[in-house]
Amino acid sequence: MTIKTDIFHHLALAAFIGLFVLLMLWPTVLMPPVDFPVALRLLITVTPLLLPMRGFLHKQLKPTSWMAYVSLIYFIHGSIEAYASTDGRVYALLETALSLVLFFGAAFYVRGMKKH
């Protein structure tokens, strides 16, 4: 493992933690939904991010590449939410940015590790 690929993994890890915290705080503290159960919203939004988490934290290539794919779901959600809602636009743009950092960090980590 080179220092460059390690930096990409740390960058992806920081974006993962930021995205996880944002997805936990958004429906509970920042903008609680009025007409939808909070627990169900947390279950729907956070579960896909948790599926490849164990392998991603252990720097395994296949779960890390899946983490990159899963981050695209959050990119789409953040983009649509930023366009549709004016109230939560800041949180949606933050979700979009964090998902992009997670995607590129994980993708470049996998790419760098496959070269070795």
Buried (B, 14 or more C-beta within 10 A) or exposed (E): EEEEBBBBBEBBBBBBEBBBEBBBEBBBEEEEEEEEEEEEBBEEBBEBBEEBBEBBBEBBBEBBBBBBEBBEEBBEBBBEBBEEEEEBBEBBBBBBBBBBBBBBBBBBBBEBBEEE
